[in-house]
Amino acid sequence: MSRAVPRALGTLGTLGAAALLVPLTLTTPTSAATTAPTPAPAPPTPRTYTVTPLKFTVPTGGSRCVIDADLYRPAGTDAEHPAPAVLTTNGFGGSKSDGSTDATGRAFARRGYVGLAYSGLGFGKSGCLISLNDPRIDGTAASALVDFLAGTRAADDGTTVDYVTADRRGDPRVGMIGGSYGGAIQLATAAVDHRVDALVPMITWNDLAYSLAPQNAADRDVPGVFKWQWTNAFFLMGEGQPLLQPALDPSRVNRLPCLHFVDDACATIRTLNSGRYPADTTKALLDYARGVSPVSYLKDVKAPTLLVQGQADSLFNLNEATANYETLRAQGTPAKMIWQSWGHSGGRTDPESGELNFGRDNLETSYVGRRILAWFDRYLRHHKGTDTGPAFAYYRDWTDDPATAYATAPTLPGLSKKLYLSGDGKLVDNAKKVARGSRTYSNWPFPTSHSESSLAGLTGASDPAPRDTRGTYLDWTTEPLATATDVVGAPKATLKVISPRAERAQRSADAADKLVLFAKVYDVAPDGTKTLVHRLVAPVRVPDVTRPFTVTLPGIVHRYEKGHRIQFVIAASDDAYGGNKGIKPVTVASAPGKAGTVELPVVGR
């Protein structure tokens, strides 16, 4: 297995040197787990092109910002021979000049597309503060670049274009592509500018409130558990941006305590790091984080959207893409979704595994690459005969054949296997097998469980194996499986816990006093070796400890081999997250007819 080891979030967060756009026909399968076809179209003859650096001074919600961009113009493109355009920008911490963003513009130009790659606001040599892809700011700025591609706005040096294919005057044929921070900006732009014709957001978010402080219980009005490693890494990266430039741009400097973020983003970071969540502060935090997130504006996105999300991603897990996908589909926006291997936390990127690798330029020979080619061929070149593929596809890391690595389905798998938490620590498949009993764990003053070092996937650093400390967690384990079991999707647990100290804290005006726990699923091999699937956990701040509550775990794609056992765990802490205030022992009791459950989306049964 080859892990993705990008050098920075910007490197991972946007597309690299790739052949992106050629016609492709994909056969839509009818089976719930059909192997994806793998035709390998030949790349088109490369076109020569020119690259022109440009600056744009654009409106951004009450102020004006300077955007640094590069225009890629294919040879032979003019007013009589126009071409569609593709707009792309960097991931967090990157710029138009990083290897992946620049290579994206060049890849499009080689294939006859007009490319416009730019540094996002607050990054590279673009001005203004970081505003977390706020559609009112970042989306408005990107919309001004669409004006340029339409020929209705000039660059600061007077440059204009009249060679982008137009659906009508002032409405250019334009798509967007990019990942992470460069993924959410597509949705923000399409929400404020319906001239955008197609989107491919990769490894991005739905709700920053969930991303930065995940709450996996059903009640999302209760703040989640601070994902401090990821969040503070982003914060420090953003704060250092002005220092990377030879001259200080006053538009990029805010007042203390945050020098480079807008005030609301700064207040959000401060609240999360404070460890205190009084009601008024919590509401402001949740309102802002959601207000700049797709969860609040997807209703305005009409552009056909191909969502690509990574299975190995503890920053933006599969549930984020699923939420975007289900919202878009429900409102009638054309949308399809692929769960690839690699994300912010690692995964396979070697072409030999069948996975897309932008640096290796294997778009035509990888499944995800061919799907991207088809998407843009259909919606930018308007080749209506192009089949854009099935509604849902997912990578299976248990196969060694890249030709069969992806399985596809017309819908997301549903929950199909229910297991029960027995009082003797067993995870049983029938409520009648539940034994009466109870067990207790307690947290310590410091973290006693480890899932991941969040930045290890980005830096290539070694990461200790996941672990839990005896007495600080409870587990329930199945008997050895009689057959291989494939789980594709988000498991769900229904729990009831007993914690008198947490119950007394229930009356506190500070939500931080509520009980915190972490749910997760292990694969236990016959020799006892345990694997935390994708190193993912489900942090929960229990809304009301006196009532049962439901936990939706992060989505996974995993095969439990024959003879292995499925183990469900709830732990008191995790060192990548915030935790409990004070010591809060927790008891879980089970009895016939009264036991917690775990439901799994099993396919191929």
N, C-alpha and C positions, 0 to 999 in steps of 0.2 A: 504494500500500500504506500502511495506517495502522498504526503501531506502538503497542503497549500501553505507556503511560507512566504507571504508577501512582505515587503520591507516596511510598508506603512499602510494605514487605512486608505490613503489616497490610491495606493497601488492596487489594493484589493477592490476598491470601491468603484472602479470604472473600467470600461472595456479596453483591451490591449490590441496588439498587432494581430488583426484577424481579418479573414476574408468574409465579408458579411452579407452580401446580397446577390443571390442568384435564384432563378426559379427552382421550385422543388415541389413534387407531389408526394404527399404522405397518405397512407391508407389508414382511415379511422377504424380501429378494431371494435368489435361488438362484445368481446369477452371482458369480464371484470379485471382480468390480469393478463392481457395479451402482450406478447413481446413486441416491442417497437421495431418497425422496419428500419433498415440502415442503408438506404441507397447512398452512393457517394458521387454526387455530381462533380464534374470537373469545374475548376474555377474559371471565370471568364478571363480573357486576355487583359492584363493590367493596362490601365490608362495612365498616361503621364498627367501631371497636375502641377499647379503652382500653390504656394502657401504665402498668404499675405497677413502680417500682424496688423491688428486693428484695435482701436479703443472706441468705446461707446459711453457717452454720458447719458444715463437713463433715469427715469422717475422710479422711485421705489417707496410708495406709500407715504408721501409727504416730504421726502428728501430726494436727493439725486446722488447716484453712485457712478463711478467709472468702472466699466467692465473691460477686462483684458481678454482678447480673443484672437483666434487664428482662423482665417478663411481658406478653405481648400477648394480650388476650382479645377475640375477635370479639363484636360485639353479638348477643344472642340465644342465646349459648352458655351452657348451664346443665346441671344434673344430668339433666334430662329431654331435653336437646338437646345431647349431648356432641359433641366434634370431636377428630380425631387431633391430635397435637402434633408440632412440629418443633423440634429443639434445634440451636443453631448457636453457634459461637464464632469468635474472631478469628484472623487470620494472625499470624505472628511480628511483634511490635512494635505490634500493634493492641489494640483493646479493644472492649467491648460498644457503646461510644459512637461508634466510627468510622463513617463514612458507610455503608460497605458492610454491616457487621454489623447496625446498627440498621435499615437499609433491608430487610434480609432478614427480620427479625422482622415488620416492617410489611407486607411483601409477602405473607407467609403469612397474617397476620391479615386482610388485605383479602379473602383467598380462603377465609375460614372456618376456618382452622387456628389452633390455639393455638400461639403462638410463645414460645420461651424462649431469649433471647440472653444470653450471659454472657462476661465477660472471663476468659480462661484464667489458670491459676495463674501468678502473677508478673507479670501484665500489667494495665494499667488500674488499677482500685482493688481487684483481687483480691489476696489475700495469698499468702504462701509464695514459695519460691525457684522458679526455672525448672528444670524436671526433664525437658524434652524429650519430653513426652507419654509418660512412663513409665506403662504400664497400671496398675502397682501404686499410683501416686500420682495422675496426671492422670485415668486411666481410672476409678479408684475415686471421685474427686471428681465426675466427670460422672455416674457411676452414682447418686450421692446426689441429683442433680437429676432423674434418672428416677424416684426414689422420690417426689420432690415432685409430679411430673406424675401419679404413680399415686395421689396422695392419702394416702400413708402417711408423709410427712414434711412438717413445717411450715417455712416461712421463719423467720428469726430474730424477725420481728415477729408471728409467729403465723398468717400468711396460709397458707391451704390451698386446694387446688383439688379439685372434684368433678365437673368438666365435661370431662375428657379421655376420649375413647373408650377402653374397656378390653377386652382379650381375655379377661381374667379378673381377679378381685380382686388388686390389687397389680401388675398387668401392663398398663401403658398402651400404647396404639398410638402409637409414637413413631418418627420418623425423624431422621436427622442429615444436615447438608449444610454444606459449607465447603471452603476450599482451603488448600494449603500446610500450615502448622502446624495450621490448622483442618480439614485433611483427615485427617492421621494420627491425630488425637484420636478420630475416628470409629471407626477400626479398633481402637484401644486400648480404647475404651469397649465396643464390641461383643464384644471378647474376654473381658471380665470380666463383662458383663451381657447375657445372651441375650434380655432383654426388648426390646432395640432391634430394630426391624422392617425398616429399610431405610437404606442408606447411599449418599451421593454424594460420595466423596472426590475432590477436584480438585487437580491439579498437586502431588502429594505424593510421599512417598518409600516405598521398600521396605526399604532398609538404609542407615542413616546412616554406617556405615563406608565404604560405596561412595560415598555422596553427598558426604562431606567429604574423602575421600582415595581417589579412584576407582582400583580395580585392575581393568583390563579384560582381564587374562590369566585363564586358567581357574583358576589356583590362588589362591583368595581367602584362604588362610592367610598369604600374603605381603602385608604392608601396601601400600596403594596410594600414590598421589602426592598430596601435600597440595594441596587446592584453597583456597589461602590467601586469595584475595580474598573469595570468598563467605563462608568460615568466619569470618574475622575481622570482617567486616561484621556478621554475626549476633551475634558475641560482644560487640562494642561496643554494638550496639543493645540487647542484653539487659542489659549492665552499667549502662546509663543509665536503665533503667526506674524505679527508686525516685526518681530525681532529678526525674521528671516529675510527681510527686504533691506536693500542698501540705504533707503531713505524712509523716514517715518511719515506715513500718510495720516494727517490729523483725522480724516473721516473714519479711520480704523481704530481709534483710541477712545475708550469710554472712561468714566471716572471710576475710582476704586469703589468696591472691592473687585470688580471685574473690568479688565482693561479692554477686552476685545469682543465681548458678547453684549447683546442688547439687554436692557435692564431686566425684563421679565425672565429671560433665560438665566441671568445671573441670580435672581431671587430664587428660582427653582433649584439651582445647584446648591445655594446656601441652605435652603430648607431641607433638602435631602441629606446634606452633610451634618445638619444640626442634630438629627435623630429625634426631633420633636415635631409632632403633627397636630397642633390644635386646629379646631374646626375651620376657622376663618383662613388660616394659612394653607391648610390642606385643600380647601376649595379653590383657592387661587392657583395653587400648584397644578391641580388636576385640570382646571379650566384652561390654563395656558398651554400645558403640555399637549392636551388634546386639541386645542384650537389651532396649533401649528402642525397637526398630524392629519394624515389622510382620513382617519376615522371621522373627522368633522366636516370634510369637504368632498369626499368621494361621490356624494350625491350629484355633484356638478361635473364629474368626469364622464365624458361621452366617447372619448377616443378608444378604439380597440386596444386592449391591453394584454400582453403576454407576460405573466408574472413568473419569474424564475427565483426560487429560494433555495438556500443551502441547508442540507440536513445537519451538517456539522456547524452549528451556529448558535451559540449561547447569547449572542447580542440581539439578533433579530431572528427568532426561531420560526419554525414552519407555521405556527398558529397565526403569526402576523400576516403572512401571505394568504393563508386561508381566509382570514377576516376580510382582507381586501377583495379576494376572489369572490367570496359569497355575496358581498355587498354589491359589487359590480354586476354580477350575474343576475341578482334579484331585481335590479333596476333596469335591466335590459341592455347594459353596456357589453359589447362583445368582449369576452375574457376567457383565457385559458391559463393553465398553471402547470409548471414543471418543478419537481423537487429534485435538484441535482445533488451531487455529493458535497461539493465544497462550499464553505461559507466563511464567516469571520473566524471561526475556531479551528479551521483545518479542513480535512477531507481530501479526496483524490483529485489530482489535477493532471496526472500523467495521461497523455493521449492514448497510451496502450490500454488504459482501463476503460476507454470509451467516453471519458469526460472531456468537456470543453476546457481548453487551455489557451488563453488569448496570446500569451507569449510564444506559443508554438504554432500559432496560425493554423488551427485545425478545425475551422468552422465547417468546412464541407465534409469532414470525416468524423465529426462528433454529433451525437444526437441533438444536444441542445443547440449547437451551431446551426444545424440544418433547420431546426424549428425557427430560429431567429431569421434565417434567410427567407424562409417561406412567409413569415409574418410581414416583413417589410416588402417582399415582392408583391404580396396581395394588397396591402393597404397603402403603399407608396407608389408602386408602379401600376397599380390597378390591374394586375393580371388576375382576373376574376376566376380563372380556372385553377389557380394554385390552391391546393389543399393545405390548410394551416395545421392539420394534425388533430389528435384527440383532445378532449377537454382537460384531461389530467394524465400526467406521466410521472414516474418516480424511479430513481436510481436504486438498483439492488446491488449492494457491495458483496453479496455472497456468491456471485457468479464471476468466473474468470474469463468469460467470453464477452468482449465488448459489444458484439452483435446482439446479445440478448440482455445487456445490462439494464436497459430500461423496459419497464412494463407500463402499460397504459390502461386507462379505464374511462368510461363515459361519465362517471361521477366519483366523488370522494367516497372511500369505503366508510360504512357506518359501524357503530359499536355492535359487535356480534358475539362476544364471549364474555360472560359474567362470572366472576370469581368472588368468593366470600372470605372475609377475614375471620378465621376461627380462633377461639380463645386459647388454643394450644400452639399458636404460631404458624399453623398451616394455612395455605391459600387453597381453598377447596372449590370444586366445580358444582357443588349442589348445596343448597341451603340446609338440607337435612344432615349434611356431614359436619356442620358447625358444632364445635365443642364449647361448652360453657367455660368461661375463664376470663381473667383480666391480667394485664401486664402494665408496668409503669416505666417511664423514662424521665430524665430530668436534664435540663440544660446546665452548663457550667458557666462561670463568668467570662469565658473566652470560647472561641469556636472550637468544636471538636469533630467536625466533619469537613471533608474536602471533596469538592467535585472537580474543580479546575483552577488553574491560574489563568485568568481570562485572556491575558495578552500572549500566552505561550504560542497560540496558533498564528499570531502575527509576527512574532519575533523569532520563532523557531527554537525557543528555549525549551529545555526538558520540563516536564510537568509530572509531579509525583502521581502515583495511581490514586484513584478515589478511595476514600476510607471513611469509616464511621467508628467512633469510640464507644466501647461497651458501656451500657448504662445510659447512653444519650440518644438512643434510637430504638425503634421497634421494627421487626421485620416479619413478613408472612411469606411462605415459600410453597410452591406447588410440588407435587410429586414429579419425578422425571417424565418428560413429555414422551408420549408414545410415537408421535410423528413430529416432523419439523413444522413449526408454527410461524407464519409470517404476519407481523404486525405493521400496519401501514396507516398512520394517523395518530390522533391525540387520545391516549387513554383517559378515562374518567374515574375518579374515586368518590364515593360518598362515605363520609366519616362522621362519627360522634365521639368527642373526647370529653374527659372529666378532668378539670383543673380548678380546684377551689381558689387558688391564688389568682389565676387568670380571670376567674369569675368575679372576684372582688375588684380587679382592675377594669372590668367591663364598664364600670360606671365612670371611669376617668374621662375628662374632657380632652385628653391627649390620646389620639389614636395609636401613638407609639407604645402605649401601655398594653395594647391587646396582644394576645398570644400569637407567636410566630412559629411556624413549623415548615418543614421542607419534605415534599413527597417526591419519590423517584422510583424507577424500575430498574432492577439489575437482571442480568443474564448470568446464571450460576452454572458453570460447567461441571461435568461429572467429577473432576478432581477438586472441586471447591473453588476454583478461580472465579472471581466475580468481575463482570464488566458492566459499568454504568453506561447505558446506551447513549452514545453521542455526548457523554458527560453532562447531560441535561438534568436539571432539577426543577421542581415547581414550588417556588416560595409562596407561602400563604400567610396573610395576616387574618386570623380567624374573625369573621365579622361579629359573631355572637357565640361564645363558647358554650352557651346553654342549649344550643340547637344543633341539629345535624347540618352539615355543610357539604357542598359539592366542590371538587377540585378538578379542573381540566389541566392535565399535564401537557408539557410541550409535545408536539407531534414527533413521531419517530418512524423510521423505516428500518426494520430489523428482523432477521430470521433467528428464532430460537431453535437450535438444532435438536434433533431427536436425542433424548437422554439428558438434555439440559433442563434446568428448572427456571421458572419465572419467580422473581422475588420483588415484592412491594415493600417499600421502606418509608417510614416517616421519621425524620431526624429533627433534633432540637436546634441545629445550627448549620451554617455553611460559611467557610471563610472567604468566599467571594461576595458575600452579602451582609447586610446588617442583620441584627438578631433581636433577641428578647431583652427587655428591660427588667432586670431582676430574675431571680430563680423561680421557675414555674414548672413544677412536676406535672406530668401528663399521664393519665391512665386511659387505656382503651379496653373496654369490656365487650365481650361477645357472648351470645347465647342463641340457641336455636330460634329462628324467627326474628332475631334482633342482632344483626351483624352488619358491619361495614362491607362495602363492595368495591370491586375494581372491575371496570369494563374495558375490553380491548377491541380495537378494530382489526379483526383477523381476516385475511384474504386467502382465497384459494382453498377454502375448506371443502 
